[in-house]
Amino acid sequence: MDDGARAPEAPDTGDIRADLRHAYERGRQDERGRRRRHPVFMTVTFICAIVGLVSLVLAGVNGSFARGGEVMDSGLAIAANRAGPVARQAADNARQVGGAASPSSPAGTANGAG
């Protein structure tokens, strides 16, 4: 070695540990960001899993997937027949309330008197 050249000093172990800890935390945050799930996608997935489980249970109870499907179809048809009028009534009610609250509509025309 030359007179003016010194041997490099060993780095402080505290600094190394702090750098490693910082890098580790940054890596954890990056990975957490990559694995973030969309709530709507997770809800749809969960609903599909429930429907699949119900299908399997109905197939097991009824002895076959065909009979289980028939039971599910008839249940959905009944629900649709009952929900249709209720949904129309709710939409009519919402229109009436929305029309009465609208500042641009003349008074008394929201309920049909006018």
Beta strands, then each sheet from edge to edge (+ up, - down):
end
